[in-house]
Amino acid sequence: MKVKYDKEADAAFIRMSDKKPSGAVEIIEGVFFTRLRKNEIVAIEILDAAKKIPISTLYKLELPKTAA
């Protein structure tokens, strides 16, 4: 997974796959899922990111604990 934040544009881009996307779907205003034809999400783009998420958490990844 690759995470980028453009401070000038206030845009965050989270890429989860190197596969070439076929398009994007805006799920709420300024938040896009980039996807493959078979609806597999390959990236998330967030415009006006600082207004929507705490930017300091953008580079942190937490995984839920799984049962052993």
Buried (B, 14 or more C-beta within 10 A) or exposed (E): EEBEBEEEEBBBBBBBBEEEBEEBEEEEEBBBBBBBEEEEBBBBBBBBBBEBBEEEEBEEEEEEEEEE
